[in-house]
Amino acid sequence: MVAGKRKVLISWVGANDLKAVTDGGLGPILSTLTAGVFDAVELLCAYPAERVGPYLGWLSEQVDIPITAHAEPLSSPVHFGEIYHAAHRHLQQLVEGGVQLSILLTAGTPAMQAVWILLGKTRYPAIFYQSSLEQGVQQVDIPFEIAAEYVPAANAISSTQLTKLSGQRVPVDAAFDSIIAQSGRMLALKAQAHVLAEKSVPVLIYGETGTGKELFARAIHNAGPRAAQPFITVNCGAIPPELVDSVLFGHKKGAFTGAIAERLGVFEQAHGGTLFLDEFGELTLAVQVRLLRVLQEGTFTPVGASREVQVDVRLITATHRNLMADVAQGSFREDLFYRVAVGVLHLPALRERDGDLLLLTDALLAGIGSQDPSLKDKKVSLEAKELIRRHPWRGNVRELHATLLRAALWCQGSLITKGDIDQALFKLPVQEADLMSIDVSQGVDINNIISKVVTHYVRGALAATGQNKTRAATLLGLNSQQTLTKWIEKHGVE
C-alpha cells in the first residue's frame, strides 16, 4: 500500500451480492472486503433502491469500514456508454481525492468489467481483484501493459466520443440496407421483414442477445407507412414490477407515492407510430392480461385516471425466450402470444450466419473509424480474422463490435493483429453443465472435454466413497481399481 494513501475498493453491486443477504453466502464484494485490507468501499448500484437497500444495510453490519453507495440507473446493464460515463466519473473523483484504487472485476456484467479494465489500465492505475467460489479472492494481473506509445488512438479520443463509440445505438434512420449480410438465411429474413413493413400487423422478433432485433424493428418502422410517426422503444426486462403499469400506460399526478407530475405511458407516446417492446417475454402474467386488452380494444386507463385513452399503435415485440415453451408451461398467455405473433422473424445467431462474420467485421470496423479520425483506416490482419472466425461470439454482433472497438484502441499502428484481438476478447470459462452445448461448428478440443467430464465424475465418486478407489470404480461402472487408476493418470485427475 502506498504510504499516506487510503486504500479504497470500488465495485458495481452484482446479482450474487444481492442474493447473499438471503442465501447465507458472502457474495463477491464481502468476500473481497474480508480477504483484503481496505479503508473504504465505494459501490455503484444499477439495481432499484428497494433491492439494494437491504443489501447495504446487511453489508454495513458485516464490515467496520465506511460504505458509500451511488445510484447509477442504467437503461441496460450492457450499455457501454452509460457504464463508461458512470465509472469514469467516480474513478476521477477518487483519484483527485488522493486514494489508492482497487477495482473488483467480478461483480456486474462483462460490459462493466471491460470498462473497468479500460479505465484502470489507461486513465486511473488500479489494483484489480476477482472473487469466485472455486478460487476465492485473488489479485488479478491483467496480462498487458498500455504504454504511451501503445494507445495513441485511446489517448486522442475524448470521453464524450468514447461514450458515443461504445454505445453502438441503433441509428434513428436505420433501413434494411443497414443490415449487413450476404448469407441466404439473412437475405431471406430481410425480404420477409420488408413485406411486413408495408403492413401494420404486429411483428414478433426472436433472437439471442445482440443479434440485431432492434435494428430490424427500426428498419420495419422506417420502411412502413408510419415512418414519419414516433418510434418508441422500451426494455420490458428493465422495468421494476411496481412501475410496469406507469411505464406502459402512464399515470396521473398523485396516483401513487412519488407521482409528483403526470406522465404519458409509452403506448400514448407511440400513438400513430410504432411501439417496440424488447425483452417482451419478461412481462408477468398480470401485465400480460392488461396488455391483451389494449391490443384487442385499443384503449387503456392510465394509473390514477378515471377516463379511458384510445390509441393507434403498431406493436413490434422482441424476445430471446421460447414463448411457445412458456405458453406450454403456463407462464405466458396463449391468447396474447397469437395476438403479437402475426408476423414472426427468427434472427439467427452470428455463428449460424455463413459468410457474414468477416463481412460484418469489416463493416463494423469501418463504422468505428468513420466516427473518429484516430481510428480511421484500421485493418484486421489475416491471422486476426482467423481468430475472429473461430470465436463462438455468444454476444453476437454486439460482442463483435465491442471487441473490435477494444482492439482498435489497443493496437499499435493501423493493423489489428491476432494478439490485439486475443486480448480484446472476453473468454468466459466453460462450465461443466455447458459441455454438451458447445458449438462444434467453431471447433472443439474433444480430448479436453472428455478430460473435464472424467475429472468431474472421478472426483465425485472418490468423495462419495471416502477416497476408496475400489468402491469408486464400481460407482463409475469400471471393471477394477486398476482401470480407475489408469483413467486418473491418463486424464491428469488431481
N, C-alpha and C positions, 0 to 999 in steps of 0.2 A: 504494500500500500504506500502511495506517495505521502511523505511526511507532510502534515498540516492540512491534508485534503480529506474531506468526508467521503466515505465510500457509499455511493447511492446505487441501488438496484432499480432498474426501470423495466417494466413489462406490461404487455396487454393482459387483461384478465380473460382467461380462456374457459371453455366449457368444462374441462376437467377440474378447474379450480372451483367453479360454482358447485359442482357435484360433491366436492369434498365436504361440504357442510353437512350433507345427509348420509353419505356412503361410508364415512369413517376413515377415509383416506386423507392425504395431505394436500394433493394437487401440486403442480409444478412450482408455483410461487412459494408456498410454505416450505416445500421440500428444499428449495434453494436457500431460503432465508435461514432454515435450520442448519443446513450444511456449511454455510459460509458466515463470514463476519461482515455485517453491513451496518451503517449508521442510520440509514433511512431507506424507504422504498417508495417509489412513485409508480402508480398504477393508472393505465389508460383503459377506460371502460366503454365498450361499444354496446353492451347489453343494456336493457331498460333498468332504471333505478330500482324498481321493485325486485329485480333479480339480483342486482349487485349489492344492494343494501345489507341483506342478511349475511352475505359473504364477508363484507368489510367488517361488520360487527364481530363475526366469528374470528376473522384473521387477527383483529386487534387484541383478542383475548389470548392468542397463541404466541405473540411476539411482543417484545417491550421496546420496539423502535418506532419512530414516527411513520405513519402510513398516510400518504397523500394520494387521493383518488381524483381523477379528472374525467368527467363525462365527455366522450368523443363519439357522438352518434354518427354512424356511417350509413350511407344509402345501400351499401353492400360490404360484407366483410372481406371481399377480394378487390375492392376498388382501390387500385394502386395510388391514384391521385390523392384521394382523401386520406388514405393511410399515411402517405408520404408527408402531407401537409401537417398532420397532427404530430407525427413522430419528430419531424424536423423542428417544429415549434418548441416542443418540450425539451428535446436534447439541447437546443440552443440556449434555452433559459438555464438549464442545469450547468452547462459549461461556463456560461457567464457568471454563475454563482461559485465557480471555482471548485467543483467536486470531481472526484474520480468516478467515471462512469462504468457501470456494469450493466449489461443487457442480457435479459433472459429470452432466448430464442424460442423455447418450447411452446409457451402459451400463445394462442392465436392461430391465424391461418397462414398458409405458405406465403401469401402476399405480404403479410405483416413481417414474416421472417426475412423476406427478400429486402424489404425497405430497411429493416434494422441493419442487415449486413451492408447494404449500400451506404447508409449514413455512418455506420460505425467503422467502416474501412476507408472512408473518404473525408468526411467533414468533422466527425466527432470521435476521435480514437477511444475505443472502449474495450473492456474485457467481456467476452461472450461466455454465457453459460447455457447448458441444456440439461433437462431433467427427464428421466424415464424410469419406469418401474424396474426394467431389466438392468440398466446400468447405473442407476442412481443419479446424483448430481455431478456433472463434470464441467470443468472449464474447457471451452472449445477453442482450438487453434484453427482459425479459418485458413486453409492452405493456399493463400495467395496474398501478396502484398501489392498495394497500389501506390507506387512511387509517383512523383510529379510527372515524369515523362510517360507514365503508363496510362494516365487518364486525361489526355488533353481534351477529349470530347466532353467528359463529365465536368471538367473544370470550367469549360466555356459555356455551359448551359445554366441558365438562371433557374431558380427554384420554381418559378411560375411555369416556365417552359417544360421542365422535367415533369411537373404535375400533369401538364397537358399531354405530354408524350405517354406517360404511364397510364392515363385514364382510358385511352382507346375507346372513347364513346362512339356509339353508332351515329354516323352523320345524319343530320336532320333531312338532308336531301338524298338519302340512300335510295338507290334504284337497283334493279336486277343486275345491271352492269357492275354494281359494287360487289357482287358475289362472285369471287374469283374461283373458277372451276373449269375443268375440262373432262372430268370423269363422267361417264354416261349416266350414272345414278344422279349426280348433282344437276346435270343439264336437264334431265327429265323432271326433277323437282322444281327447277326454275320455271320450266314450261307450265307445270301444273299450277304453281303459285301465280303465274301471270294470268292464267284463266280465272283463278279465284279472285284476283284483284279486281276484275271487271264486274264482279257480282258484289252483293252486300251480305253474303251469307257468313255466319260465324266460322272461324278457322281455328283448329287446334293444331299446335306445332309440338311434336315430340322431339327430344334430343338431349344428349348429355350436356353438362355444363360446358359452355364455350364453343358450341357447335354453330352458333350464329342465329339463334331463334329470334332475337330482337331485330337483327339485320333483315331477316325475311319478313318480319311483321312490318317494319318500316317500309320496305320495298313494296309490299302488298298495298299498304295505305297510299303511298305516293303514286302508285300506278293506277289507282282506282278513282271513282267519281267523287270521293270525299277528300281528295288530296289537298284542297285549299282549306279544309276544316281542321280542327285540333287533332293531334295525335297525343294521347295521354298514356303514360306507362306507369305501372306500379308493381313492385315486387311483393306478392302476397305473403311470401315466407318471412319478410322482414317487418311485417305489421304486428305489433303487440296484440294479443287476442282481444283485450278490452277496448281497443281502438279501431277494430276492423269496421264496425258499422259507421263510425265517424269518417274514416278514410274513404270508404266506398260511397256512402250516401250523404255525408255532410252532417252538420249539427247546427242548432240554433244557439245563440248566446245564452249561457246559463243552463244548458241542457244537462250538464254534469260538472262536477268539481274540476276547475281548470279551463272550462269552456268560456273564456273571457271575451270571445268575439264569435260572430257567425262564420262558419266555414263551409265552402262548397265541397261536396264529395267528388271523386274522380268521375263518376257517371255524369254528373251535371257539367263538370269541366269539359268532358268529351262530347257534349251534345252536338249533334250534326256531324261528328267526326268518328274517330276510332279510339277505342279503349283497349289497351294491351295489358292483360293480366299475366305477368310472369310468375313462375312457380305456383301455378293455379291449383295444383294438386295438394297444396299445403292448407287450403281452406278447410275449416271444421264443418261438420255436418250441419250445425245450426246456421252457419253463414251460407252454406250451400242452399238451404231452404229459402232464405231471403233473396239470394241471387237468382234463383229459379223464377221467383215471382216477377222480378224486374225484367227478365228476359221474355217471359210469357206475356206480360201486360204492358211493359214499357213504362211502368210507374213505380215510385217508391216514396216513402215518407222519411225525411231527414230526422235524425235523433232530436227529440225535443219539439218537433213540429206537429201541427195538427192537420196540415193540408198536404195532399199528395203532389209530387212533382212528376211531370211527364217528360221523358227523354227519348231521343232518337240516336242510338249509338250502335256502331258496328263493333262487334266483340271479336278480338283475337286473343287466344289464350295459349300459354306455353307451359310445358312441364317436362321434367326428366323422369317422372314416375310412370309406372304402367297402370293407367287409370282403369283399364278393364279388370286387372287383378284386384284393384282396390274396390271396384264395384262388386266383384265376386265375394270379397271379404266383408262387404258391408260398410266400408269406411268412405265410400264415395257414392253419391246418389246416381242411380242408373238413368233417371229421367233428365237430370242435369247433364250427364255425360252426352246423351244423344242430342241434347239441345245445343251444346257447344261444338260437337264433333260432326259438323256438316261437311266442311272441307278439312281433311286431315293431311298433314305433311310430316313424314318421319325423316328427320335430318340424320344422316349417318355420322358416326364418329370419324375424326380425321384419319385414323388408322385404317378406315374402311373405304377411303376415297382414293382409289387407284389413280396415280398420276397427278394428284392435286397438291401433294405435300411440298415438293420443291417449287412448284409454280406459286404457291402461297408464300413460301419463304422469300422468294424474290419480290413479290408484290408488297408484302408487309415491310420488308427492309427498305424498299423504295419509298413507301409511305412514311416511315420513320425519318428517312433522310430529307423528305420534302418539307418536314415540319421544323427542321433545324439545320442551318448550314454546316455546323460542326459534325453532323452525322451523314452528310451528303456523300455520295459515291462509295459507300461501304459495299464490299462484295464478300461473298461466302466462298471459301476455298472448297475444292472437290472433296478433301478429307472431311471437312466440317459438314458438308452436305450428306456424306455417307453416314456420319454420326446422327444427323437430324433424321435421316431416313430410317434408322434402326430404333430410334426412341419411340416408346409407345404413345406419348402425347395424351395422357389421360385427361389433361385440362383442355385438350383440343386447340382450336385456333387461338383462344385467349392465352393458353400456356405458351404456344409458339411465339406469339407477339411479345410477351413478357421476356422470354428467353433471348430473342433477337435484340430487344432493347438493351438488356443487361450486357450481352456480348458486344454490342456496338459501343457501349460506354467503356467497357474494359479494354477493348482491343487497341493495339498499337498500330498506327498507320491505317490504311484503307482496307486491308484484307483481314476478314474474320477467320481465324484458324480453328482447327479442331479443338485445340486447347481452350480457346475463348468460349466455344460452345459448351465444352465439357464442364468448365467451372461455372457457367451461367445456368446450367441445368440444376433442378432440384430433384435429387434421386431419392424417392421415398422407399424405405425398406419394404420388401415383400413379406407380408405376414403369412404364417403357415396356413391360415384359413383361406388365403388367396391363391394358393399354389395351383388349384385346379382351374383358375380363371385367367391365367397369364395368356396374353395374345401371342400365339405361336407364329403368326404371320410376321412378327417383328424379330423372330429368332429367340430361341431359349437354350439354356445350358441344362440339358436333361440330367446329366450326372449330378450337377449341383442340386437340382430339385429332388432327385432321389435321395441324396445325402441328407437333405433337410428333413424329409419325411422319416427316414431311418433314425436320425438323431432324435427327433421329437418322440417317436414311439419307444425307442430303446430306453431313453431316459425315463419315460413314464413307467415302463414295465419294471425297470430296476428300482425306481422309487416305491412302486406299489408292493414289491417283494422284499424290501429291506436290503437291496443290493444282492439278492440271491440269484445268480446267473441261471441256474438250472430251472427255477420256477419262472424267471423272466422269459427264458427261451420258450417255455410251454405257453405262456400268455401270448407270445408273439407268433405262435404256430411254427416254431423252428424245431428241428429234429433233436438238437442237443445243445449243451452249454458250449461245446467247441464251435458249433455253427454260429452261435451268437457272438463268441469272441472274434471270429473271423469278420463278421459284419462290423463289429466295433472298430477293429483295426482298419478295415477297408475304407470305412466312411469317416474315420477320424473322430469318433464319438468320445468326448472327454468325460 
